[in-house]
Amino acid sequence: MGAAIHISPKRQVVYGDYYLPVTMGEDDSPQPSMHSMEVTFSLLSGQSLELTLSRRDATVKAARQQIARLCCMPEQAVHLLNEGHVLEDELHLLGLESIQLIFDASCLRKSYLPGISSLGLWHGVQARFRLLNPVPLGTWATATFREACQINSSTSQRSSSSIFRYSANLDNGAFHCMNAIKKSGSVGRHFAISIEGLDQYRARIFRPLSNKEYILYDPASHTGAPGEAREMGCLRLRSKRRVGPSDLDFVMPKVREDGTAAQFRPLALKESISQIYERGSLEHLQILRGTSDVSIELRLHGEAIFEAHPMDKTWAVRFQHPLSHFQAFGILIGVLDNACLASFHK
């Protein structure tokens, strides 16, 4: 599996893989132009990463920054080599060949995820690819979801916070986990999302105080700065009642059969998925509709796409294309958090 970063831009919809940090710029084509250059880096595992960089700024430092963002690793963990020598940050990549990519495992946070230090940078690409990209057409994905309580103690106060844990089951027997910690603020409720083993991954799910909707954000970089995050979907709760069955809409970027999806990185409120949906501009959107009661089900064109059933202290989740594990995680969080709020206000 290869990976590429495409510098693309104009503020328009660009189709690509979810996990790639698509950057909005001046050209309306996602392909490299005379002002950009493609650089391919070989990993010791035999895989390769292909970056499209500005010719003017195609330095080692710029490449290290983009690779670190793509793989959710600290920048200091990424090193580029040529003919066995580590390249200095200021060196320009133009004209260099056979650039190797290595990483320093000592820069990674130690995790109980087995073998994370040996998996290295490519693990970051694979984990994001499997969790954020739509599952293949014609296959069902399964996962488990549970809620736990974390106790935060100090000398002055003792409090608890809810943690949601999602384990994605993969065909090859491997699995990846996502965690969400619920927080409240002055403008709404939000959940900080992390991928186990990836120190720098910082996504979030946000519910504004004024709306009954949960918005899923995937950061373009580890900073997660406003304006950089990509919208992965919006769960809208159409029922006015606080308890009992609820009608749901999950509005998401349109996904093609080959798995490439529309990229939404709103720079203003009117460009958000929710606002585009309300205006009726559905060309680049897909809407899954359904209900939540004892179980949760969402359908697309009459076909069941997402199903979740409660079990003993967990939820069993199954879904298919065009959803991703990240979106399935967000749907469950939104439904269960809204039910928690409803019970509180009942």
C-alpha positions as CSV (number, residue, x, y, z in Angstrom):
1,M,0.0,0.0,0.0
2,G,1.4,3.4,-1.0
3,A,0.5,6.8,0.3
4,A,0.6,10.3,-1.1
5,I,0.1,13.8,0.1
6,H,-1.5,16.0,-2.6
7,I,-1.2,19.7,-2.3
8,S,-4.3,20.8,-4.0
9,P,-6.3,23.8,-4.1
10,K,-9.0,26.4,-4.3
11,R,-11.7,26.1,-1.7
12,Q,-13.6,23.5,-3.6
13,V,-14.4,19.9,-3.0
14,V,-11.4,17.6,-3.7
15,Y,-11.7,13.8,-3.8
16,G,-9.1,11.7,-2.1
17,D,-8.3,9.3,0.8
18,Y,-9.6,10.5,4.1
19,Y,-6.4,10.2,6.0
20,L,-4.4,12.3,3.6
21,P,-4.0,15.9,4.8
22,V,-5.3,17.6,1.6
23,T,-4.3,21.3,1.7
24,M,-6.3,24.1,0.1
25,G,-4.3,26.3,-2.2
26,E,-4.5,28.0,-5.5
27,D,-4.6,25.4,-8.2
28,D,-8.0,23.6,-9.0
29,S,-6.2,20.4,-9.8
30,P,-4.9,17.8,-7.3
31,Q,-2.1,16.9,-9.6
32,P,1.4,18.3,-9.3
33,S,2.1,21.4,-11.5
34,M,5.2,23.2,-12.7
35,H,5.4,24.8,-9.3
36,S,5.5,21.5,-7.4
37,M,7.6,18.3,-7.3
38,E,7.0,14.7,-6.3
39,V,9.4,13.1,-3.9
40,T,9.2,9.3,-3.1
41,F,10.7,8.0,0.1
42,S,11.5,4.3,0.6
43,L,11.0,2.7,4.0
44,L,13.1,-0.1,5.3
45,S,9.9,-2.2,5.3
46,G,9.8,-2.0,1.5
47,Q,6.9,0.5,1.5
48,S,7.0,4.0,0.1
49,L,5.6,7.4,0.8
50,E,5.1,9.9,-2.0
51,L,4.9,13.6,-1.2
52,T,4.0,16.5,-3.5
53,L,6.0,19.6,-2.3
54,S,6.4,23.1,-3.5
55,R,9.6,23.4,-5.5
56,R,10.5,26.5,-3.6
57,D,10.1,24.9,-0.2
58,A,11.0,21.3,-0.9
59,T,13.5,21.0,1.9
60,V,14.3,18.2,4.3
61,K,12.6,20.0,7.1
62,A,9.3,20.5,5.1
63,A,9.3,16.8,4.1
64,R,9.9,15.7,7.8
65,Q,7.0,17.9,8.9
66,Q,4.6,16.5,6.4
67,I,5.6,12.9,7.0
68,A,5.3,13.4,10.8
69,R,1.8,14.8,10.3
70,L,0.8,12.0,8.0
71,C,2.0,9.3,10.4
72,C,1.0,11.1,13.6
73,M,4.5,10.9,15.0
74,P,6.7,13.6,16.6
75,E,8.8,15.5,14.0
76,Q,12.0,14.6,15.9
77,A,11.2,10.9,15.3
78,V,11.5,11.3,11.5
79,H,14.9,11.3,9.7
80,L,15.8,11.3,6.0
81,L,19.0,9.6,4.7
82,N,20.9,9.7,1.4
83,E,23.8,7.3,0.8
84,G,23.8,6.4,4.5
85,H,24.1,10.0,5.8
86,V,21.4,11.9,7.7
87,L,20.3,15.0,5.8
88,E,20.3,18.4,7.3
89,D,17.0,20.3,7.6
90,E,18.0,23.1,5.3
91,L,19.1,20.9,2.4
92,H,16.9,21.1,-0.7
93,L,15.6,17.8,-2.1
94,L,15.7,18.8,-5.7
95,G,18.1,16.4,-7.6
96,L,18.5,13.9,-4.8
97,E,17.7,10.3,-5.4
98,S,17.2,7.1,-3.3
99,I,16.1,9.0,-0.2
100,Q,15.5,6.7,2.7
101,L,13.1,7.3,5.6
102,I,13.8,6.1,9.1
103,F,12.5,6.9,12.5
104,D,13.8,7.1,16.1
105,A,11.6,4.9,18.2
106,S,12.9,6.5,21.4
107,C,10.8,9.5,20.6
108,L,7.6,7.6,20.9
109,R,5.5,7.4,24.0
110,K,5.7,3.9,25.4
111,S,2.3,2.2,24.8
112,Y,0.9,-1.2,25.9
113,L,0.0,-1.7,22.2
114,P,2.3,-4.7,21.4
115,G,5.2,-3.9,19.1
116,I,4.5,-0.3,18.6
117,S,8.2,0.7,18.7
118,S,9.0,-1.9,16.0
119,L,6.1,-1.0,13.8
120,G,7.3,2.6,13.4
121,L,6.1,5.2,10.9
122,W,4.3,2.8,8.6
123,H,2.1,1.7,11.5
124,G,0.8,5.3,11.6
125,V,-0.1,5.2,7.9
126,Q,-1.8,1.8,8.2
127,A,-3.7,2.7,11.4
128,R,-5.1,5.9,9.9
129,F,-5.8,4.2,6.6
130,R,-7.8,1.4,8.3
131,L,-9.7,3.6,10.7
132,L,-10.4,6.7,8.7
133,N,-10.9,5.4,5.2
134,P,-14.2,3.8,4.1
135,V,-14.2,0.0,4.4
136,P,-14.1,-1.8,1.0
137,L,-17.2,-2.1,-1.0
138,G,-19.2,-5.3,-0.4
139,T,-17.7,-6.2,3.0
140,W,-19.0,-5.8,6.5
141,A,-16.7,-4.5,9.2
142,T,-17.1,-5.3,12.9
143,A,-16.1,-3.7,16.1
144,T,-16.8,-3.5,19.8
145,F,-17.6,-0.4,21.8
146,R,-17.7,0.2,25.5
147,E,-17.8,3.0,28.0
148,A,-15.7,3.3,31.1
149,C,-15.1,5.8,33.8
150,Q,-11.8,7.4,34.6
151,I,-11.1,8.8,38.1
152,N,-8.9,11.9,38.2
153,S,-7.6,12.6,41.7
154,S,-5.5,15.3,43.2
155,T,-4.9,16.8,46.6
156,S,-7.6,19.4,46.1
157,Q,-10.3,17.7,44.1
158,R,-11.6,14.4,42.8
159,S,-13.6,14.0,39.6
160,S,-14.5,11.5,37.0
161,S,-14.7,11.6,33.2
162,S,-16.3,9.2,30.7
163,I,-14.1,7.3,28.3
164,F,-15.4,5.6,25.2
165,R,-13.2,2.8,23.8
166,Y,-13.6,1.4,20.3
167,S,-11.8,-1.7,19.1
168,A,-11.8,-2.3,15.3
169,N,-11.6,-5.9,14.3
170,L,-9.7,-6.6,11.0
171,D,-9.8,-9.5,8.7
172,N,-6.1,-10.4,9.3
173,G,-6.7,-10.8,13.0
174,A,-5.1,-7.5,13.9
175,F,-7.0,-4.7,15.6
176,H,-6.7,-0.9,16.2
177,C,-8.3,1.0,19.0
178,M,-9.7,4.5,19.4
179,N,-10.5,6.3,22.6
180,A,-12.7,9.3,23.3
181,I,-12.7,11.4,26.5
182,K,-15.8,13.5,27.1
183,K,-15.3,17.2,28.1
184,S,-17.7,20.1,28.5
185,G,-17.0,23.7,27.7
186,S,-18.7,27.1,27.4
187,V,-19.7,26.6,23.8
188,G,-20.7,23.0,23.8
189,R,-19.6,19.4,24.6
190,H,-16.7,17.8,22.9
191,F,-14.8,14.5,22.8
192,A,-11.1,14.3,22.4
193,I,-10.3,11.3,20.1
194,S,-7.0,9.5,20.0
195,I,-5.7,6.4,18.2
196,E,-3.7,4.1,20.4
197,G,-0.1,4.0,19.5
198,L,-0.1,7.3,17.6
199,D,1.1,10.0,20.0
200,Q,0.2,13.0,17.8
201,Y,-3.3,12.1,16.6
202,R,-5.8,14.6,18.0
203,A,-9.3,14.4,16.5
204,R,-12.5,15.5,18.1
205,I,-16.3,15.3,18.1
206,F,-18.2,18.4,18.9
207,R,-21.8,19.2,19.9
208,P,-22.7,22.9,20.0
209,L,-25.0,24.0,22.7
210,S,-27.4,25.5,20.2
211,N,-27.8,22.4,18.0
212,K,-28.7,18.7,18.4
213,E,-25.9,17.5,16.2
214,Y,-22.4,15.9,16.6
215,I,-19.7,17.0,14.2
216,L,-16.7,14.7,13.5
217,Y,-13.4,16.4,12.9
218,D,-10.1,14.8,11.7
219,P,-7.1,17.1,12.1
220,A,-4.9,18.0,9.2
221,S,-2.0,18.0,11.5
222,H,-1.2,17.2,15.1
223,T,-1.9,20.8,16.1
224,G,-5.6,20.5,15.2
225,A,-5.6,24.2,14.7
226,P,-9.0,25.8,13.7
227,G,-9.5,25.9,10.0
228,E,-7.3,22.9,9.4
229,A,-9.6,20.1,10.6
230,R,-11.4,18.1,8.0
231,E,-15.1,17.3,8.6
232,M,-15.8,13.6,8.5
233,G,-19.6,13.8,9.1
234,C,-22.4,15.2,11.1
235,L,-24.9,13.2,13.2
236,R,-28.2,15.1,13.3
237,L,-30.9,14.2,15.9
238,R,-34.2,15.0,14.3
239,S,-36.5,13.9,17.2
240,K,-37.6,16.6,19.7
241,R,-38.5,14.1,22.4
242,R,-35.9,13.6,25.1
243,V,-36.4,9.9,25.7
244,G,-37.5,6.9,23.7
245,P,-36.8,6.2,20.0
246,S,-35.0,8.9,18.1
247,D,-34.8,9.7,14.4
248,L,-31.3,10.1,13.0
249,D,-29.5,11.6,10.0
250,F,-25.8,11.0,9.4
251,V,-24.6,13.5,6.8
252,M,-21.2,12.6,5.4
253,P,-18.9,13.3,2.5
254,K,-19.8,11.4,-0.7
255,V,-17.7,8.3,-1.2
256,R,-17.0,6.8,-4.6
257,E,-16.9,3.0,-5.2
258,D,-13.1,3.1,-5.3
259,G,-13.0,4.5,-1.8
260,T,-12.0,8.1,-2.6
261,A,-14.1,10.6,-0.7
262,A,-15.0,14.3,-0.9
263,Q,-12.9,16.4,1.4
264,F,-14.5,19.2,3.5
265,R,-12.3,21.6,5.3
266,P,-14.6,24.5,6.1
267,L,-13.0,27.9,6.5
268,A,-16.3,29.6,7.5
269,L,-19.5,28.4,9.1
270,K,-21.5,28.5,5.9
271,E,-19.1,25.9,4.4
272,S,-19.7,23.3,7.1
273,I,-21.3,20.0,6.1
274,S,-24.3,20.9,8.3
275,Q,-24.9,24.2,6.6
276,I,-24.4,22.7,3.1
277,Y,-27.0,20.0,4.0
278,E,-29.5,22.6,5.2
279,R,-29.1,24.5,1.9
280,G,-30.0,21.4,0.0
281,S,-26.6,21.2,-1.8
282,L,-26.3,17.4,-1.8
283,E,-24.0,16.8,-4.8
284,H,-21.0,15.9,-2.6
285,L,-22.9,14.5,0.4
286,Q,-24.5,11.2,1.4
287,I,-27.2,10.9,4.0
288,L,-27.8,7.8,6.1
289,R,-31.2,7.8,7.8
290,G,-32.4,5.6,10.7
291,T,-33.5,5.4,14.3
292,S,-32.0,4.6,17.7
293,D,-34.0,2.8,20.3
294,V,-32.7,-0.3,22.0
295,S,-30.5,-0.8,18.9
296,I,-29.2,1.6,16.3
297,E,-29.7,1.3,12.6
298,L,-28.9,3.6,9.6
299,R,-29.8,3.0,6.0
300,L,-28.7,4.3,2.6
301,H,-31.1,3.9,-0.3
302,G,-33.1,1.4,1.7
303,E,-30.1,-0.8,2.5
304,A,-28.8,-1.3,6.0
305,I,-25.4,0.3,6.4
306,F,-24.8,0.6,10.1
307,E,-26.1,-1.6,13.0
308,A,-25.2,-1.5,16.7
309,H,-26.7,-3.8,19.4
310,P,-26.1,-3.6,23.1
311,M,-24.5,-6.6,24.8
312,D,-23.2,-7.2,28.3
313,K,-21.4,-3.8,29.1
314,T,-20.5,-3.4,25.4
315,W,-22.0,-2.7,22.0
316,A,-21.5,-5.0,19.0
317,V,-21.1,-2.8,15.9
318,R,-21.2,-3.9,12.2
319,F,-21.3,-1.6,9.2
320,Q,-20.3,-1.4,5.5
321,H,-19.2,0.9,2.7
322,P,-19.3,4.0,2.6
323,L,-18.7,4.3,6.4
324,S,-15.3,4.1,8.1
325,H,-14.5,2.9,11.6
326,F,-14.0,6.6,12.7
327,Q,-17.5,7.5,11.5
328,A,-19.0,4.4,13.2
329,F,-17.3,5.4,16.4
330,G,-18.7,9.0,16.1
331,I,-22.3,7.7,15.4
332,L,-22.2,5.6,18.6
333,I,-20.8,8.4,20.7
334,G,-23.4,10.9,19.5
335,V,-26.4,8.6,20.1
336,L,-25.2,7.4,23.5
337,D,-24.2,10.9,24.7
338,N,-27.6,12.3,23.6
339,A,-29.4,9.6,25.5
340,C,-27.3,10.4,28.6
341,L,-28.3,14.1,28.3
342,A,-31.9,13.1,27.7
343,S,-32.0,11.0,30.9
344,F,-30.4,13.8,32.8
345,H,-33.1,16.3,31.7
346,K,-36.0,13.9,32.0
